Amino acid sequence: MKKDYNLIMDASPCDVNLYPDGPPNITEVKKLGRQLCPYFSKCNSGLLSGGHQCAILFGSQVAQNALKEGHSVDAEMTDFRREMTGQLPRMAPKGIIWSADRKTFEIITDTKKAMAMVSAFAKMVLGDNEPRGAGPPRRSFNELVAGAITPDGAVDLAKIDALEGSCGRNGGRGCDVTSGPCSCGAWH
């Protein structure tokens, strides 16, 4: 089932079922309420700080980055592997938590298999939404301002406001640029 862009960008797999049988959009999430991951209480009581990491959480982040950047999951996984090389065994010396169905969980200790599970979950979350090279526009703050200048040299703030969210989302807030100060409150 195709998931809504905002659901993918804003939801956490800890409290929303991002598996194919989960809700397709934020409206359904609001109707259902929080659907805590069955492992939530274990993770929250110290499992993640005690030598484990979560392939499901990593996979959700990879899916969000793929959508935001307009990359495929495979391209995003290349970046993720590069960032995690050497770090993952130290961050998760006891293994990576994984579930193919949100019912049965296992701990994976092999790093290559864990990376494959991160990729599998990202693809599962995106489903039909997986980017194929196109994505939100890339825009610097300077380009944003230049596009909002009126003939008399003033900056038309309504033009800037209209672009909020056109470059993706960050923490539930819309982004109007991919580099520089952004309407989401971050500096990209």
KAQUIFEN-V416566 format. One record per pair of residues at least 24 apart in sequence whose C-alpha atoms are under 6 Angstrom apart, sorted by the first residue. I is the first residue (numbers start at 0). J is the second residue. Records with the same first field share a line. If there is no record, write none. Layout:
I->J / J
//
This chain:
1->127
8->63
9->171
17->124
50->91 / 92 / 93
51->91 / 93 / 94 / 95
52->91 / 95
53->95 / 96
54->95 / 96 / 97 / 117
58->117 / 120 / 121
59->121
61->121
62->121
67->167
69->130 / 132 / 133 / 134
70->130 / 132
71->130 / 131
135->166
136->166
137->177
138->176 / 177
139->176 / 177 / 178
140->176 / 179
//
